[in-house]
């Protein structure tokens, strides 16, 4: 797209998502993604209900009455967005195309993060690491991320979630809050990589999908395009067997994604392109805030 059209799209996404993060998500984000580190602040006298594990025995012995250590939360977080730029992101039979929804979701999380004074970075991936944007703060940094989301041309079109999770584990040394945003159309077994990444970091998975991907319509002969491999094929959708095989493939892929997230103790939310992602993200944030 030309520079003027890109600027308009970036501005439109900024206005929408910045407003959402300020007016709707700010409190929920803060509750859901608290700083995990704790630093010592002071000691004070023991009060009913304090955890006895926090008693400072040296100070208690000096004063002959119990004192407890008080800790403060390390507020600043690093947030990493792992964003799938494989060929299937351009599919969009229902609602907006997946790429546009991914951009809005990523921008909403990014603006929520800077409201909280957090740093945010991005790893764009296909079946390889396409681009790494190191974590920084500020509006200009987020606008750069949005521009890249809308206009970046990946070299490859296939998907490999294992690669991006291994890269995250190796490249980001300090524990961070991570959002893996993808349609999860991936033939690789990413259980081990996700499990390791979530032990080091705090990973949340966000699936963006189109409902038409899960079910072939009964419309006779239809040309099907594999956007990731560049293959075209005519399919007879009037055949119930063909539709059953396709539906089975979709169901098994979804089952693998859900089961893997559960086994790895990773929060997962699936959002269709014709659904309200605001409601889905609010549900995710509230669920995490109750943990």
C-alpha positions, -999 to +999 in steps of 0.1 A: +000+000+000+012+036-006+025+058+022-007+079+025-030+049+027-007+033+053-006+065+074-044+066+074-047+030+085-021+034+112-038+065+125-072+048+124-059+019+144-041+042+168-073+062+175-094+031+181-070+010+201-055+039+222-090+048+233-098+012+242-066+009+262-072+041+281-110+038+288-116+001+290-085-020+294-062+001+317-075-014+350-080-049+338-045-050+322-029-038+354-047-065+374-040-092+349-003-085+343+013-074+376+050-072+379+062-106+391+094-094+409+093-083+446+118-059+462+123-054+499+109-021+512+108-019+550+099-037+582+069-030+604+052-045+634+033-077+628-004-073+623-031-099+625-034-117+591+003-112+581+021-142+567+044-156+594+069-165+567+076-127+563+087-123+600+121-107+603+135-127+632+166-105+637+145-074+642+119-094+662+146-105+686+160-070+691+125-055+699+110-085+717+079-083+695+073-096+660+082-075+629+075-085+593+094-076+561+073-055+536+079-060+499+070-038+469+060-051+435+085-044+407+059-026+385+077-023+352+072-053+328+086-062+294+059-073+270+067-093+239+043-098+210+050-128+188+030-122+156+024-147+129+030-131+094+026-164+074+005-164+042-027-175+059-030-141+077-045-126+046-076-149+046-108-131+054-142-145+043-160-134+074-156-099+088-121-083+085-090-102+073-070-119+100-040-095+095-061-064+104-076-080+135-041-092+146-029-056+141-057-042+163-053-067+190-015-061+191-020-024+191-046-026+220-022-046+241+007-023+232-011+009+242-023-008+274+013-017+282+026+018+278-003+031+300+013+009+326+048+022+318+058-012+304+083-018+276+070-036+245+088-055+218+078-076+188+090-107+170+074-112+135+076-148+123+066-172+095+086-204+094+116-183+104+122-151+124+113-123+100+120-093+122+129-086+158+119-052+173+136-048+207+114-037+237+110+001+242+085+025+256+065+053+240+039+061+214+064+065+185+076+029+192+041+016+191+033+034+158+064+018+143+051-016+154+016-009+138+032+003+106+053-029+104+023-050+111+003-036+083+031-032+057+059-056+065+065-082+037+077-115+051+102-135+030+085-168+038+048-178+039+048-210+060+044-212+098+067-227+124+057-217+160+086-238+174+111-214+159+097-183+174+093-198+208+129-210+208+141-176+196+121-159+225+136-183+250+171-176+238+169-139+230+150-125+260+169-132+291+147-115+317+112-129+324+086-112+303+049-112+295+044-127+261+014-128+237+016-154+209-008-141+182-014-165+154-041-185+136-021-216+147-023-232+113+009-251+119+019-288+112+048-288+137+046-302+172+052-271+193+044-286+228+079-288+240+089-253+228+058-238+244+063-256+277+099-244+279+090-208+269+062-207+295+085-219+323+109-190+316+083-164+306+045-158+310+030-168+277-006-162+266-019-175+233-044-156+211-058-174+181-073-153+154-093-173+129-120-171+103-151-193+108-151-203+071-117-220+077-134-246+099-161-257+075-163-261+038-196-248+023-217-270+001-213-250-031-201-275-057-167-271-073-146-245-055-110-234-060-091-237-027-058-218-023-031-228+002-017-193+009+013-206+028+025-231+001+011-213-030-009-243-041-043-242-059-067-270-060-103-276-072-124-293-046-159-308-050-176-294-019-208-312-028-192-344-016-201-351+020-169-372+024-147-343+012-164-319+037-161-345+065-124-350+059-118-312+059-139-307+090-120-335+108-087-319+099-099-286+114-113-302+145-081-322+152-059-291+147-081-271+172-080-300+196-042-301+194-040-264+200-063-265+230-048-296+246-013-282+242-022-249+258-038-268+288-008-291+292+016-262+291-006-242+315-009-214+289-040-191+288-056-194+254-084-173+238-098-179+203-113-149+184-131-152+151-127-123+126-165-115+128-165-113+166-158-085+190-122-089+201-127-063+229-151-087+247-126-116+243-096-096+256-116-083+286-126-119+294-089-129+292-077-101+314-104-106+340-096-144+341-059-137+346-066-110+372-084-136+394-055-160+394 
